[in-house]
Amino acid sequence: MLKIKNIEVVYNEVVLVIKGLSLEVYKGEIVSLLGANGAGKSTTLKSISGLLKTEDGETTKGNIFFEGNDITKSNPADIVKNGIFQVMEGRRCIADMTIEENLRLGAHTRSDRKMIGTNIEEVMDFFPRLRERKGLSGYLSGGEQQMLAIGRALMAKPKIILMDEPSMGLSPMLVKEVFDIIKKLNKDLGITILLVEQNAKLALSLSSRSYIMENGKIVMEGKSRDLIENEDVKEFYLGGGKDNRKSFKDLKSYKRRKRWL
């Protein structure tokens, strides 16, 4: 469905951020993309959704294919029309607009305008809490804003949603609720998900396959259930391995990790 083949991303024509990255997402999957801050996860999503140019970035090498079509140089509006929608880090709801107005923004590339009202009702059915809230979206809680951001994505009728840090800034209870929603999107609506998430344990438990990034490169990939048992993954992303060792310098696996970089 989505295939990234050996891409490089450069910012300001100088800074190489993504270095020969390849990954694949199959229809109906939830795939997680993990890594430390600055690894290049969000940049990877922006390269798919065509949003790099807003930050003086560019995919200079490689190709991105969606349903067999090369979308590497496509503009963001066409990418949304093709069925890809990114839920940005930080939710990006327009604070001085109502919930309905925010939802309508998600449908701005659609041609079937007559169906938008019906689809808003469907989103409200999916997120009953949004129906209860009146007034401007700036008064919503963090969890409700995340629901609104996901609802806005649904208004575009996506085939795949790119989720960038959906748990950021949320309480543990709301994080669980949001992850349950992501699971429901995939199971009930059949939407494919590519998930970027700092909470590696939650992401691995939700996804079927995962990729791990370091310094702009994929350094490990596999089935999530296998990665969650991997000693290196435990040490560096899940907070401890067999011996509860705390210092990278004391780890035999630290040498292996240095070879990734």
Backbone hydrogen bonds in HBPLUS format (Angstrom, degrees):
<---DONOR---> <-ACCEPTOR-->    atom                        ^
c    i                          cat <-CA-CA->   ^        H-A-AA   ^      H-
h    n   atom  resd res      DA  || num        DHA   H-A  angle D-A-AA Bond
n    s   type  num  typ     dist DA aas  dist angle  dist       angle   num
A0067-GLU N   A0001-MET O   2.65 MM  66  4.76 163.5  1.68 146.5 152.6     1
A0002-LEU N   A0025-VAL O   3.02 MM  23  5.10 171.9  2.03 154.7 156.5     2
A0025-VAL N   A0002-LEU O   2.84 MM  23  5.10 163.6  1.87 151.6 155.3     3
A0003-LYS N   A0065-PHE O   2.84 MM  62  5.05 165.1  1.86 149.6 152.3     4
A0065-PHE N   A0003-LYS O   2.76 MM  62  5.05 173.0  1.77 155.8 158.2     5
A0004-ILE N   A0023-LEU O   2.81 MM  19  5.18 174.5  1.81 164.1 165.5     6
A0023-LEU N   A0004-ILE O   3.02 MM  19  5.18 145.4  2.15 126.3 135.1     7
A0005-LYS N   A0063-ASN O   2.82 MM  58  5.27 173.9  1.82 172.2 171.0     8
A0063-ASN N   A0005-LYS O   3.11 MM  58  5.27 155.8  2.17 137.5 143.8     9
A0007-ILE N   A0021-LEU O   2.92 MM  14  5.16 151.9  2.00 143.9 137.0    10
A0020-GLY N   A0007-ILE O   2.85 MM  13  4.86 116.0  2.27 126.6 140.9    11
A0021-LEU N   A0007-ILE O   2.98 MM  14  5.16 148.0  2.08 144.9 140.6    12
A0008-GLU N   A0061-LYS O   3.10 MM  53  5.02 146.0  2.22 122.8 121.5    13
A0060-THR N   A0008-GLU O   2.89 MM  52  5.68 136.6  2.08 142.0 154.6    14
A0009-VAL N   A0018-ILE O   3.11 MM   9  4.80 148.8  2.21 118.5 124.6    15
A0017-VAL N   A0009-VAL O   2.82 MM   8  5.58 161.5  1.85 161.4 167.5    16
A0018-ILE N   A0009-VAL O   3.39 MM   9  4.80 162.4  2.42 123.8 128.7    17
A0010-VAL N   A0058-GLU O   2.92 MM  48  5.48 161.4  1.96 158.5 160.3    18
A0058-GLU N   A0010-VAL O   2.90 MM  48  5.48 137.3  2.08 145.4 158.9    19
A0011-TYR N   A0015-VAL O   2.81 MM   4  5.05 157.1  1.86 142.7 148.2    20
A0014-VAL N   A0011-TYR O   3.04 MM   3  6.03 163.1  2.07 130.2 131.8    21
A0015-VAL N   A0011-TYR O   2.94 MM   4  5.05 143.1  2.07 163.9 156.2    22
A0012-ASN N   A0056-ASP O   2.78 MM  44  5.41 163.6  1.81 159.7 165.0    23
A0019-LYS N   A0216-GLY O   2.87 MM 197  5.34 172.0  1.88 132.9 135.3    24
A0029-GLU N   A0026-TYR O   3.17 MM   3  5.78 157.4  2.22 143.4 142.2    25
A0193-ILE N   A0029-GLU O   2.95 MM 164  6.35 166.5  1.97 156.2 160.7    26
A0208-SER N   A0030-ILE O   2.90 MM 178  5.90 155.1  1.96 158.3 161.6    27
A0031-VAL N   A0193-ILE O   2.90 MM 162  6.26 164.4  1.93 158.0 160.8    28
A0195-LEU N   A0031-VAL O   2.75 MM 164  6.04 166.8  1.77 160.5 165.0    29
A0032-SER N   A0209-ARG O   3.07 MM 177  6.60 157.3  2.12 149.5 153.0    30
A0211-TYR N   A0032-SER O   2.87 MM 179  6.33 152.3  1.95 155.2 164.3    31
A0033-LEU N   A0195-LEU O   2.70 MM 162  5.96 155.0  1.76 157.6 158.7    32
A0034-LEU N   A0211-TYR O   2.81 MM 177  6.16 171.0  1.82 162.7 163.1    33
A0213-MET N   A0034-LEU O   2.75 MM 179  6.06 164.7  1.77 154.9 158.3    34
A0039-ALA N   A0036-ALA O   3.13 MM   3  5.59 147.7  2.24 140.3 137.4    35
A0216-GLY N   A0039-ALA O   2.76 MM 177  5.37 141.1  1.91 139.9 147.7    36
A0044-THR N   A0040-GLY O   3.00 MM   4  6.13 146.2  2.12 140.4 148.9    37
A0044-THR N   A0041-LYS O   3.10 MM   3  5.15 119.8  2.48  95.1 109.8    38
A0045-LEU N   A0041-LYS O   3.18 MM   4  6.63 154.3  2.24 149.3 155.2    39
A0046-LYS N   A0042-SER O   2.97 MM   4  6.27 160.1  2.01 151.3 156.8    40
A0047-SER N   A0043-THR O   2.91 MM   4  6.14 141.6  2.06 144.1 154.5    41
A0048-ILE N   A0044-THR O   3.24 MM   4  6.57 143.2  2.38 141.6 150.6    42
A0048-ILE N   A0045-LEU O   3.06 MM   3  5.18 125.0  2.38  97.4 111.3    43
A0049-SER N   A0045-LEU O   2.99 MM   4  6.31 160.7  2.03 154.0 159.0    44
A0050-GLY N   A0046-LYS O   2.96 MM   4  5.79 115.1  2.39 135.9 147.6    45
A0051-LEU N   A0046-LYS O   2.96 MM   5  4.90 138.8  2.13 139.1 145.3    46
A0054-THR N   A0051-LEU O   3.28 MM   3  5.76 146.5  2.40 109.1 117.2    47
A0055-GLU N   A0052-LEU O   2.86 MM   3  5.53 161.3  1.89 121.0 127.4    48
A0057-GLY N   A0052-LEU O   2.92 MM   5  4.62 155.2  1.98 127.9 127.6    49
A0056-ASP N   A0053-LYS O   3.28 MM   3  4.87 164.2  2.30 106.0 103.4    50
A0071-ILE N   A0064-ILE O   2.82 MM   7  5.72 158.6  1.86 160.0 167.5    51
A0066-PHE N   A0069-ASN O   2.83 MM   3  5.26 157.7  1.88 147.8 151.5    52
A0069-ASN N   A0066-PHE O   3.03 MM   3  5.26 167.0  2.05 116.2 117.5    53
A0074-SER N   A0071-ILE O   3.06 MM   3  4.99 163.1  2.09 107.3 112.6    54
A0079-ILE N   A0075-ASN O   3.11 MM   4  6.38 153.1  2.18 153.3 161.6    55
A0080-VAL N   A0076-PRO O   2.97 MM   4  6.27 154.4  2.03 151.1 157.1    56
A0081-LYS N   A0077-ALA O   3.00 MM   4  6.28 158.2  2.04 145.4 151.7    57
A0082-ASN N   A0078-ASP O   2.92 MM   4  6.15 140.7  2.08 140.5 150.9    58
A0084-ILE N   A0079-ILE O   3.21 MM   5  5.85 161.5  2.24 144.4 145.3    59
A0083-GLY N   A0080-VAL O   2.96 MM   3  5.23 148.1  2.06 104.7 114.7    60
A0159-LYS N   A0083-GLY O   2.75 MM  76  4.81 158.6  1.80 122.0 129.2    61
A0160-ILE N   A0083-GLY O   3.02 MM  77  6.35 158.2  2.07 173.6 174.0    62
A0085-PHE N   A0160-ILE O   3.20 MM  75  6.65 155.5  2.26 155.4 162.8    63
A0162-LEU N   A0085-PHE O   2.84 MM  77  6.14 161.4  1.88 146.9 153.1    64
A0087-VAL N   A0162-LEU O   2.79 MM  75  6.02 161.6  1.82 159.4 164.6    65
A0164-ASP N   A0087-VAL O   3.09 MM  77  6.11 155.0  2.16 164.3 168.8    66
A0091-ARG N   A0088-MET O   3.13 MM   3  5.50 146.4  2.24 134.0 131.6    67
A0092-ARG N   A0090-GLY O   2.80 MM   2  5.64 143.5  1.93  99.0  93.0    68
A0097-MET N   A0094-ILE O   3.15 MM   3  5.60 153.1  2.22 123.2 122.5    69
A0138-GLY N   A0095-ALA O   3.02 MM  43  3.84 140.3  2.18 130.3 118.9    70
A0137-SER N   A0097-MET O   2.91 MM  40  6.10 170.6  1.92 156.2 154.4    71
A0102-ASN N   A0098-THR O   2.97 MM   4  6.23 155.4  2.03 149.4 155.8    72
A0103-LEU N   A0099-ILE O   2.94 MM   4  6.23 156.3  2.00 150.1 157.0    73
A0104-ARG N   A0100-GLU O   2.92 MM   4  6.19 155.9  1.97 150.5 156.8    74
A0105-LEU N   A0101-GLU O   3.26 MM   4  6.53 137.0  2.46 137.3 147.3    75
A0105-LEU N   A0102-ASN O   3.16 MM   3  5.27 131.6  2.41  96.6 109.3    76
A0106-GLY N   A0103-LEU O   3.00 MM   3  5.49 136.3  2.19 109.4 120.3    77
A0107-ALA N   A0104-ARG O   3.02 MM   3  5.29 148.7  2.12 105.6 115.0    78
A0108-HIS N   A0105-LEU O   3.29 MM   3  5.38 164.5  2.31 113.6 113.1    79
A0110-ARG N   A0107-ALA O   3.05 MM   3  5.44 161.8  2.09 116.3 122.2    80
A0115-MET N   A0112-ASP O   3.10 MM   3  5.87 158.1  2.15 122.0 127.7    81
A0116-ILE N   A0113-ARG O   3.21 MM   3  5.48 162.1  2.24 109.9 115.3    82
A0119-ASN N   A0115-MET O   2.96 MM   4  6.21 157.5  2.01 154.3 161.3    83
A0120-ILE N   A0116-ILE O   2.89 MM   4  6.17 146.0  2.00 150.2 159.4    84
A0121-GLU N   A0117-GLY O   3.22 MM   4  6.54 154.6  2.29 144.4 150.1    85
A0122-GLU N   A0118-THR O   3.05 MM   4  6.42 146.2  2.16 141.9 151.8    86
A0123-VAL N   A0119-ASN O   2.94 MM   4  6.23 151.4  2.02 146.3 153.3    87
A0124-MET N   A0120-ILE O   2.93 MM   4  6.22 156.8  1.99 148.5 155.1    88
A0125-ASP N   A0121-GLU O   2.90 MM   4  6.17 145.5  2.02 142.5 152.0    89
A0126-PHE N   A0122-GLU O   3.01 MM   4  6.27 144.0  2.14 138.9 148.7    90
A0126-PHE N   A0123-VAL O   3.04 MM   3  4.94 118.0  2.44  91.4 107.1    91
A0127-PHE N   A0123-VAL O   2.85 MM   4  6.14 142.9  1.98 146.7 157.7    92
A0130-LEU N   A0127-PHE O   2.96 MM   3  5.67 141.2  2.11 121.9 130.9    93
A0131-ARG N   A0128-PRO O   3.09 MM   3  5.21 123.5  2.42  97.8 112.0    94
A0132-GLU N   A0128-PRO O   3.29 MM   4  6.67 142.1  2.44 144.4 154.2    95
A0133-ARG N   A0130-LEU O   3.22 MM   3  5.23 135.6  2.43  95.3 107.0    96
A0139-TYR N   A0136-LEU O   3.23 MM   3  6.00 168.1  2.24 118.4 121.9    97
A0140-LEU N   A0137-SER O   3.06 MM   3  5.36 167.5  2.07 113.7 117.2    98
A0145-GLN N   A0141-SER O   2.87 MM   4  6.12 152.6  1.94 152.2 160.2    99
A0146-GLN N   A0142-GLY O   2.99 MM   4  6.27 146.0  2.11 141.9 151.1   100
A0147-MET N   A0143-GLY O   3.01 MM   4  6.34 150.8  2.09 143.0 150.9   101
A0148-LEU N   A0144-GLU O   2.90 MM   4  6.18 152.4  1.98 143.9 151.7   102
A0149-ALA N   A0145-GLN O   2.85 MM   4  6.10 153.6  1.92 145.3 152.3   103
A0150-ILE N   A0146-GLN O   2.98 MM   4  6.23 154.6  2.05 146.7 153.0   104
A0151-GLY N   A0147-MET O   2.76 MM   4  5.99 156.4  1.82 147.4 155.2   105
A0152-ARG N   A0148-LEU O   2.78 MM   4  6.01 151.5  1.86 148.4 155.8   106
A0153-ALA N   A0149-ALA O   3.16 MM   4  6.43 146.2  2.28 135.3 143.8   107
A0153-ALA N   A0150-ILE O   3.08 MM   3  5.01 117.7  2.48  92.5 107.9   108
A0154-LEU N   A0150-ILE O   2.97 MM   4  6.37 151.6  2.06 147.9 155.8   109
A0155-MET N   A0151-GLY O   3.12 MM   4  6.45 138.2  2.31 142.3 153.0   110
A0156-ALA N   A0153-ALA O   3.05 MM   3  5.57 156.0  2.11 112.9 120.2   111
A0157-LYS N   A0154-LEU O   2.96 MM   3  5.32 163.7  1.99 114.9 119.5   112
A0192-THR N   A0159-LYS O   3.10 MM  33  6.28 160.7  2.14 154.9 149.1   113
A0161-ILE N   A0192-THR O   2.92 MM  31  6.41 154.7  1.98 159.4 162.7   114
A0194-LEU N   A0161-ILE O   3.07 MM  33  6.42 163.7  2.10 154.3 157.7   115
A0163-MET N   A0194-LEU O   2.88 MM  31  6.17 158.6  1.92 153.9 161.1   116
A0196-VAL N   A0163-MET O   2.77 MM  33  5.92 172.5  1.78 169.8 172.4   117
A0165-GLU N   A0196-VAL O   2.77 MM  31  5.54 152.3  1.85 136.2 144.9   118
A0168-MET N   A0165-GLU O   3.22 MM   3  5.57 165.0  2.24 114.9 119.5   119
A0170-LEU N   A0167-SER O   3.15 MM   3  5.64 159.3  2.20 142.6 138.8   120
A0174-LEU N   A0171-SER O   3.02 MM   3  5.26 114.6  2.47 104.3 119.7   121
A0175-VAL N   A0171-SER O   2.84 MM   4  6.09 153.5  1.91 158.8 167.8   122
A0176-LYS N   A0172-PRO O   3.11 MM   4  6.33 160.1  2.15 146.6 150.2   123
A0177-GLU N   A0173-MET O   3.16 MM   4  6.46 153.9  2.23 139.9 147.2   124
A0178-VAL N   A0174-LEU O   2.86 MM   4  6.11 160.2  1.89 153.3 157.8   125
A0179-PHE N   A0175-VAL O   2.93 MM   4  6.16 161.6  1.97 153.1 158.2   126
A0180-ASP N   A0176-LYS O   2.91 MM   4  6.11 147.1  2.02 144.6 153.9   127
A0181-ILE N   A0177-GLU O   3.03 MM   4  6.33 145.9  2.15 141.4 150.6   128
A0182-ILE N   A0178-VAL O   2.98 MM   4  6.37 153.9  2.05 148.3 155.0   129
A0183-LYS N   A0179-PHE O   3.01 MM   4  6.25 158.0  2.06 144.9 150.5   130
A0184-LYS N   A0180-ASP O   2.95 MM   4  6.18 149.4  2.05 141.5 150.2   131
A0185-LEU N   A0181-ILE O   2.84 MM   4  6.15 154.5  1.90 154.3 161.0   132
A0186-ASN N   A0182-ILE O   3.17 MM   4  6.41 156.1  2.23 145.3 150.7   133
A0187-LYS N   A0183-LYS O   2.88 MM   4  6.08 166.3  1.89 151.4 155.7   134
A0188-ASP N   A0184-LYS O   2.77 MM   4  5.42 155.4  1.83 143.3 151.4   135
A0189-LEU N   A0185-LEU O   3.20 MM   4  5.13 136.3  2.40 112.2 124.7   136
A0191-ILE N   A0185-LEU O   3.28 MM   6  5.88 169.8  2.29 137.1 134.0   137
A0190-GLY N   A0186-ASN O   3.18 MM   4  4.78 126.2  2.48 108.0 117.1   138
A0200-ALA N   A0198-GLN O   2.87 MM   2  5.59 118.4  2.26 114.4  97.3   139
A0203-ALA N   A0199-ASN O   3.03 MM   4  6.25 167.5  2.04 157.7 161.8   140
A0204-LEU N   A0200-ALA O   2.86 MM   4  5.95 163.1  1.88 153.2 157.3   141
A0205-SER N   A0201-LYS O   3.05 MM   4  6.19 148.7  2.15 141.3 149.9   142
A0206-LEU N   A0202-LEU O   3.04 MM   4  6.23 134.1  2.26 142.8 154.8   143
A0206-LEU N   A0203-ALA O   3.23 MM   3  5.18 132.4  2.47  93.2 105.7   144
A0207-SER N   A0203-ALA O   3.00 MM   4  6.07 154.3  2.07 152.4 158.2   145
A0224-SER N   A0208-SER O   3.07 MM  16  5.50 164.1  2.09 116.7 121.8   146
A0210-SER N   A0222-GLY O   2.92 MM  12  5.77 161.1  1.96 168.0 174.2   147
A0222-GLY N   A0210-SER O   3.10 MM  12  5.77 145.7  2.22 158.9 164.3   148
A0212-ILE N   A0220-MET O   2.79 MM   8  5.17 155.7  1.85 161.4 158.7   149
A0219-VAL N   A0212-ILE O   2.82 MM   7  5.84 164.3  1.85 162.5 167.9   150
A0214-GLU N   A0217-LYS O   2.91 MM   3  5.49 153.6  1.98 154.0 162.5   151
A0217-LYS N   A0214-GLU O   3.03 MM   3  5.49 156.2  2.09 118.5 125.8   152
A0226-ASP N   A0223-LYS O   2.98 MM   3  5.39 137.2  2.17 108.3 120.2   153
A0227-LEU N   A0223-LYS O   3.03 MM   4  6.37 160.0  2.07 155.4 161.7   154
A0228-ILE N   A0224-SER O   2.97 MM   4  6.08 155.0  2.03 153.6 158.7   155
A0229-GLU N   A0226-ASP O   3.13 MM   3  5.45 148.6  2.24 105.0 114.2   156
A0230-ASN N   A0227-LEU O   3.01 MM   3  4.90 154.5  2.07 101.1 109.3   157
A0234-LYS N   A0230-ASN O   2.90 MM   4  6.17 158.8  1.95 153.8 160.5   158
A0235-GLU N   A0231-GLU O   2.90 MM   4  6.10 159.0  1.94 148.4 153.8   159
A0236-PHE N   A0232-ASP O   3.01 MM   4  6.17 167.9  2.03 154.7 156.8   160
A0237-TYR N   A0233-VAL O   2.85 MM   4  5.38 147.9  1.95 145.4 151.2   161
A0238-LEU N   A0233-VAL O   3.20 MM   5  6.49 130.4  2.45 144.8 150.6   162
A0238-LEU N   A0234-LYS O   3.28 MM   4  4.54 139.0  2.46 105.3 115.1   163
A0240-GLY N   A0234-LYS O   2.95 MM   6  5.43 143.7  2.08 136.8 136.1   164
A0244-ASN N   A0241-GLY O   3.39 MM   3  5.33 166.8  2.41 104.4 108.2   165
A0250-ASP N   A0247-SER O   3.09 MM   3  5.43 149.0  2.19 108.9 117.7   166
A0251-LEU N   A0248-PHE O   3.04 MM   3  5.38 164.4  2.06 114.9 119.2   167
A0254-TYR N   A0251-LEU O   3.15 MM   3  5.03 148.0  2.26  92.6 102.2   168
A0255-LYS N   A0252-LYS O   3.23 MM   3  5.93 140.8  2.40 114.3 120.8   169
A0257-ARG N   A0253-SER O   2.80 MM   4  6.10 154.8  1.86 149.4 156.8   170
A0258-LYS N   A0254-TYR O   2.83 MM   4  6.12 150.1  1.92 146.7 154.8   171
A0259-ARG N   A0255-LYS O   3.25 MM   4  6.51 137.9  2.44 136.3 146.0   172
A0259-ARG N   A0256-ARG O   3.10 MM   3  5.24 130.9  2.36  97.1 110.2   173
A0260-TRP N   A0257-ARG O   2.89 MM   3  5.16 141.9  2.03 103.7 115.4   174
